[in-house]
Each structure stands twice: as C-alpha cells, then as structure tokens.
C-alpha cells in the first residue's frame, strides 16, 4: 500500500512522515490553504526528504508551467496538479524534468483513466480538498485501474476500512493527521501509516 502524507510545513513534519514510513510527502503551494509553503522555503524542506521517498509539490491555481518550474527549482520529484487543469496544462508542465500526478474530485465529473493526460498517478479527493470531508468512494463505478490514490476524510481510524472496501493502489492524508487545521500531529502520522500498511 503506497502512502502519501500531504500538507507538511515544517522540518519536523517531514522527519515524522519519513520515520513513519511514508512513501511520499506533499507540500502545498496554494496561499489560501493553512498548509501553504512559500516557494522560497520549499527547497529546504525537500532537501530533508531522503532517497526512496517521493517529494510532491501540490498546486491548485498556479499556471502549470510556473508550477513545474517551482517544483524543479525546489528539487522535488513530483508535481501534483489539483483541480481543473487541462491536457494542455499537463503538456506544458511535462517539459520540466519532473513526474506529473493528476488530482481531481468526482464533483468535477472527470475521466478516471489513469494516464489520460500523461500523469503517472491519479488522485481522487473529496469535493473540498484538505477539508477532511468524507465522500462515498464506494460509489465509484467503475473504479480506476492502475496507480490511483484515495484521499478525502481518511484518518488513522478510517483508512483500513476504506482500503478494504475500495482497494486503491494507495492513500493520501492531510487533515486526518492534524491536531488543528494545518498543524500536523506526528503521532497520528505514525498511526495512519501503520493502519494503512496493516491492510496490505
């Protein structure tokens, strides 16, 4: 089970996610979010991520080519384009030496074909990303095939049940491992990764 812990803002957050065994860590570059990381601070956080753990920059409103440049400049591995980005946006971002992930919500009535825009991974989120809002993932029909992440409303107590029911390739968490909005709880990160991995 691939596990991504997103919305990290401090060196301690990164260290906690890595120590817990996360496969990927995410940094949000989106000023309205309480999890926003200024691009000027991004490189120092990415530098803490060891080989074997993917560093993911998450954007929701930056032009795709600018987002790709921010990601590459920080030395991150992956750019996650979240929301209504188009095939042309992915084509523009693909010019940078990074991997692309596509994140969307069923509220946008997306095509759930993994790789449709050239992305390596598809992430399915709740209608309001980062809200902790749960959604009926069981309503997916058909479910995506291949490398896709389930996100939205997951926490240490719910992730195992969600994985058993939906069988995603991986899971993504942000608000579900926080003590307050935007503040990561390192014990909850550890518990989440362990719970997800216990399912297989």
VMD Tcl script that draws the C-alpha trace (Angstrom):
set ca {
  {0.00 0.00 0.00}
  {1.51 3.30 -1.16}
  {1.09 6.05 1.46}
  {1.41 9.79 0.91}
  {1.31 12.28 3.79}
  {0.45 15.74 2.48}
  {0.36 19.30 3.73}
  {3.70 19.20 5.56}
  {5.03 22.59 6.59}
  {7.96 22.11 8.98}
  {11.19 20.11 9.11}
  {9.72 18.14 11.99}
  {6.69 17.23 9.87}
  {8.94 15.87 7.15}
  {11.05 13.90 9.60}
  {7.96 12.42 11.25}
  {6.43 11.29 7.95}
  {9.70 9.77 6.77}
  {10.24 7.99 10.10}
  {6.69 6.62 9.94}
  {7.49 5.02 6.59}
  {5.58 7.25 4.16}
  {6.32 6.58 0.50}
  {5.69 10.22 -0.45}
  {5.41 13.57 1.30}
  {3.45 16.50 -0.05}
  {3.97 20.26 0.14}
  {1.10 22.57 -0.73}
  {1.87 25.73 -2.69}
  {-1.51 27.45 -2.52}
  {-1.70 30.63 -0.39}
  {-5.37 30.29 0.68}
  {-4.54 26.98 2.35}
  {-3.43 26.84 6.01}
  {-0.86 24.31 4.76}
  {0.73 26.68 2.23}
  {4.52 26.63 1.92}
  {6.17 29.63 0.34}
  {8.20 28.57 -2.71}
  {11.24 30.28 -1.15}
  {11.08 27.78 1.74}
  {10.30 24.74 -0.35}
  {13.85 23.73 -1.23}
  {14.92 23.37 2.39}
  {12.01 21.06 3.15}
  {12.53 18.98 0.01}
  {16.21 18.60 0.91}
  {15.18 16.73 4.07}
  {13.41 14.04 2.07}
  {15.68 11.01 1.63}
  {16.16 8.96 -1.49}
  {13.37 6.45 -1.84}
  {10.68 8.84 -0.58}
  {8.97 10.98 -3.21}
  {8.64 14.71 -2.65}
  {5.43 16.09 -4.15}
  {4.54 19.74 -4.77}
  {0.76 20.26 -4.80}
  {-0.78 23.23 -6.61}
  {-4.33 24.29 -7.37}
  {-4.14 27.62 -9.14}
  {-0.61 28.24 -10.39}
  {-0.20 28.14 -14.16}
  {1.11 24.69 -14.99}
  {4.40 25.85 -16.49}
  {5.10 28.06 -13.46}
  {4.19 25.20 -11.10}
  {6.58 22.91 -12.96}
  {9.37 25.46 -12.62}
  {8.73 25.84 -8.87}
  {8.82 22.06 -8.46}
  {12.01 21.62 -10.44}
  {13.74 24.56 -8.75}
  {12.98 23.06 -5.33}
  {14.45 19.72 -6.40}
  {11.13 17.92 -5.83}
  {10.27 14.72 -7.68}
  {6.59 15.19 -8.48}
  {4.17 17.97 -9.39}
  {0.56 17.25 -8.44}
  {-1.81 19.40 -10.50}
  {-5.00 19.56 -8.45}
  {-8.35 20.51 -9.94}
  {-9.38 21.70 -13.38}
  {-6.06 21.52 -15.17}
  {-6.34 20.53 -18.82}
  {-4.43 18.21 -21.10}
  {-2.61 21.28 -22.46}
  {-1.57 22.20 -18.91}
  {-0.06 18.76 -18.44}
  {1.72 19.05 -21.76}
  {3.23 22.38 -20.66}
  {4.30 21.01 -17.28}
  {5.80 17.87 -18.85}
  {8.60 19.95 -20.34}
  {10.22 20.07 -16.88}
  {12.29 17.11 -15.59}
  {9.64 16.01 -13.09}
  {6.89 13.42 -12.75}
  {3.26 14.55 -13.01}
  {0.29 13.44 -10.92}
  {-3.32 14.41 -11.63}
  {-5.65 15.12 -8.70}
  {-9.36 15.59 -9.13}
  {-12.73 15.13 -7.48}
  {-15.82 13.31 -8.66}
  {-17.54 16.69 -8.28}
  {-15.73 17.68 -11.50}
  {-17.09 14.62 -13.36}
  {-13.60 13.65 -14.50}
  {-12.45 10.90 -16.78}
  {-10.87 8.41 -14.35}
  {-8.50 6.82 -16.83}
  {-5.09 6.79 -15.16}
  {-2.54 8.33 -17.52}
  {-5.15 10.20 -19.58}
  {-3.08 13.41 -19.51}
  {0.25 11.65 -19.27}
  {0.17 11.56 -15.49}
  {1.93 8.81 -13.56}
  {-0.64 8.66 -10.75}
  {-4.29 9.72 -10.39}
  {-5.55 11.02 -7.02}
  {-9.27 11.12 -6.20}
  {-10.14 13.63 -3.49}
  {-13.25 14.87 -1.71}
  {-15.14 17.82 -3.26}
  {-13.23 20.25 -0.99}
  {-9.56 19.25 -0.91}
  {-7.92 19.31 2.52}
  {-11.25 19.70 4.28}
  {-11.30 16.27 5.87}
  {-14.71 15.79 4.30}
  {-15.57 12.15 3.69}
  {-17.17 11.08 0.44}
  {-18.76 7.91 -0.83}
  {-15.81 6.30 -2.54}
  {-17.82 3.11 -2.81}
  {-19.93 4.89 -5.43}
  {-17.00 4.67 -7.87}
  {-18.28 2.66 -10.80}
  {-16.15 1.64 -12.43}
  {-13.15 2.20 -10.19}
  {-9.93 3.43 -11.75}
  {-7.44 0.79 -12.84}
  {-3.76 1.16 -12.08}
  {-1.91 3.62 -9.91}
  {-4.51 5.72 -8.11}
  {-4.68 7.23 -4.63}
  {-7.76 7.55 -2.45}
  {-7.95 10.80 -0.46}
  {-10.58 12.72 1.48}
  {-11.76 12.10 5.02}
  {-9.17 9.46 5.82}
  {-7.61 9.23 9.27}
  {-5.96 6.54 11.41}
  {-9.36 5.15 12.39}
  {-10.96 5.03 8.93}
  {-8.18 4.25 6.48}
  {-8.14 0.48 6.93}
  {-11.88 0.15 6.29}
  {-11.68 2.44 3.26}
  {-8.82 0.45 1.77}
  {-10.61 -2.86 2.26}
  {-13.75 -1.57 0.59}
  {-12.30 0.36 -2.32}
  {-8.90 -1.29 -2.87}
  {-6.94 1.71 -4.18}
  {-3.29 1.45 -5.15}
  {-2.51 3.93 -2.40}
  {-3.86 6.50 0.04}
  {-3.24 10.18 0.76}
  {-3.87 12.02 4.03}
  {-3.58 15.61 5.24}
  {-6.23 16.92 7.64}
  {-6.74 13.44 9.10}
  {-3.34 13.58 10.79}
  {-3.66 17.08 12.27}
  {-4.18 18.32 15.82}
  {-5.65 21.55 14.46}
  {-6.12 22.92 10.97}
  {-2.73 22.99 9.26}
  {-0.82 21.61 12.27}
  {0.41 18.05 11.89}
  {0.22 15.59 14.79}
  {3.27 13.38 14.47}
  {1.77 10.52 16.45}
  {-1.27 10.50 14.15}
  {1.03 10.38 11.12}
  {2.70 7.30 12.56}
  {-0.66 5.69 13.39}
  {-2.06 6.43 9.92}
  {0.84 4.86 8.06}
  {0.73 1.79 10.30}
  {-3.03 1.39 9.85}
  {-2.81 1.69 6.07}
  {0.06 -0.77 5.86}
  {-1.68 -3.29 8.10}
  {-4.24 -3.87 5.35}
  {-1.60 -4.68 2.77}
}
mol new
graphics top color blue
foreach p $ca { graphics top sphere $p radius 0.5 }
foreach p [lrange $ca 0 end-1] q [lrange $ca 1 end] { graphics top cylinder $p $q radius 0.2 }
display resetview
